[in-house]
Amino acid sequence: MSDIYHIALNIKSVFALVYCNGDMISSYKGEMFECSSGPKVITIIDNISCNVLRKMIFNANRDHKILLDIFYRQPIYVCNFYVEYGCIELNHDNDIGKMFFIYSKFSTKCLIELNENFGCSPNEIFVLLHKSR
């Protein structure tokens, strides 16, 4: 994790809402995640690596085979009781550091919300293709 982000943090662990294959919806408040099954709650620590976060999310959703990507619902504008959101994709440890840096600044206004997108494994795709014949 980037030292710039890590120095500013004084967080041990936090709860994160994780949406599985949720829809990203644009609204007047910015980006929102919506999922019919509702979010799962996981606990993550501030010095977690991107690979460990991916493994935690994968293990929490054993029904799926391939974790394609993870998005963080990032507060981009906070004023009084109004919060506007955007999304950033979490690909690297620096992205995780940035997420916790942002969370340390806005933790009283919002939670960490993640949206994960899963796909089928190559074997599952092969089986599905042959079943349709």
C-alpha positions as MATLAB code, in Angstrom:
seq = 'MSDIYHIALNIKSVFALVYCNGDMISSYKGEMFECSSGPKVITIIDNISCNVLRKMIFNANRDHKILLDIFYRQPIYVCNFYVEYGCIELNHDNDIGKMFFIYSKFSTKCLIELNENFGCSPNEIFVLLHKSR';
ca = [
       0.000    0.000    0.000;
       1.203    3.463   -0.762;
       2.942    5.140    2.196;
       1.138    8.416    1.455;
      -2.241    6.823    2.105;
      -1.098    4.610    4.975;
       0.360    7.469    7.031;
      -2.956    9.340    7.024;
      -4.934    6.319    8.273;
      -5.775    5.555   11.855;
      -8.237    2.756   11.093;
      -7.944   -0.854   12.203;
     -10.896   -2.633   10.606;
     -14.237   -1.630    9.146;
     -17.401   -3.262    7.904;
     -18.006   -3.149    4.175;
     -21.235   -3.785    2.290;
     -20.542   -6.060   -0.675;
     -23.061   -6.347   -3.509;
     -22.771   -9.445   -5.708;
     -23.315   -8.768   -9.427;
     -25.226   -5.641   -8.514;
     -26.361   -3.024  -10.954;
     -24.664    0.370  -10.987;
     -27.398    2.977  -11.274;
     -26.886    6.679  -11.897;
     -29.133    8.923   -9.834;
     -29.219   12.509   -8.654;
     -26.889   11.408   -5.822;
     -24.398    9.878   -8.241;
     -23.680    6.169   -8.587;
     -25.650    3.624   -6.534;
     -25.398   -0.168   -6.257;
     -28.550   -2.260   -6.372;
     -28.767   -6.016   -5.941;
     -31.869   -8.196   -5.554;
     -30.223  -10.433   -2.947;
     -29.031   -7.492   -0.852;
     -25.447   -6.855    0.262;
     -23.231   -9.119    2.345;
     -21.207   -7.659    5.208;
     -17.499   -8.386    5.492;
     -14.814   -6.966    7.778;
     -11.700   -5.593    6.131;
      -8.543   -4.135    7.643;
      -6.857   -0.953    6.487;
      -3.659   -2.637    5.289;
      -5.356   -5.363    3.241;
      -3.915   -6.064   -0.184;
      -6.024   -6.150   -3.314;
      -5.352   -9.888   -3.732;
      -6.464  -10.681   -0.177;
      -9.618   -8.577   -0.626;
     -10.397  -10.458   -3.845;
      -9.944  -13.797   -2.028;
     -12.200  -12.692    0.848;
     -14.951  -11.650   -1.553;
     -14.538  -14.821   -3.604;
     -14.773  -17.017   -0.478;
     -17.888  -15.161    0.694;
     -19.577  -16.037   -2.628;
     -18.675  -19.646   -3.327;
     -21.506  -20.027   -5.850;
     -19.434  -18.162   -8.435;
     -16.205  -19.185  -10.103;
     -14.413  -16.110  -11.422;
     -14.268  -12.684   -9.767;
     -14.047  -10.238  -12.655;
     -13.860   -6.847  -10.949;
     -14.577   -4.871   -7.795;
     -15.922   -1.309   -7.680;
     -15.868    1.076   -4.717;
     -18.712    3.558   -4.290;
     -16.672    6.666   -3.576;
     -18.052    9.847   -2.015;
     -16.972   12.702   -4.270;
     -18.921   15.585   -2.750;
     -19.968   15.967    0.869;
     -21.810   19.013    2.183;
     -23.939   19.056    5.346;
     -26.301   16.092    4.917;
     -25.729   15.646    1.188;
     -23.306   13.074   -0.270;
     -22.740   12.512   -3.984;
     -21.025    9.336   -5.206;
     -18.901    8.063   -8.059;
     -17.289    4.667   -8.639;
     -13.695    3.596   -8.899;
     -12.475    0.152   -9.860;
     -10.166   -1.545   -7.357;
      -7.326   -3.152   -9.311;
      -4.201   -2.572   -7.222;
      -3.034   -2.102   -3.642;
      -2.847    1.667   -4.242;
      -6.560    1.643   -5.099;
      -7.266   -0.025   -1.749;
      -5.097    2.609   -0.034;
      -7.032    5.357   -1.784;
     -10.334    3.768   -0.683;
      -9.272    3.752    2.975;
      -7.869    7.278    2.710;
     -11.242    8.489    1.404;
     -13.049    6.464    4.077;
     -10.909    8.070    6.810;
     -12.085   11.505    5.639;
     -15.792   10.666    5.215;
     -16.402    7.739    7.604;
     -19.005    9.668    9.613;
     -21.051   10.262    6.433;
     -20.906    6.901    4.626;
     -19.903    3.233    4.654;
     -17.536    1.342    2.416;
     -19.695   -0.119   -0.347;
     -18.289   -2.515   -2.922;
     -19.850   -4.093   -5.993;
     -18.314   -7.301   -7.257;
     -18.901   -8.769  -10.684;
     -18.568  -12.502  -11.139;
     -18.450  -14.572  -14.310;
     -18.505  -18.203  -15.297;
     -15.388  -20.322  -15.532;
     -14.300  -21.484  -19.008;
     -15.549  -25.009  -18.187;
     -18.986  -23.683  -17.199;
     -19.231  -21.724  -20.454;
     -18.266  -24.851  -22.411;
     -20.967  -26.912  -20.633;
     -23.605  -24.203  -21.217;
     -22.769  -24.042  -24.916;
     -23.145  -27.806  -25.314;
     -26.417  -27.959  -23.307;
     -28.135  -25.606  -25.735;
     -27.748  -28.049  -28.651;
];
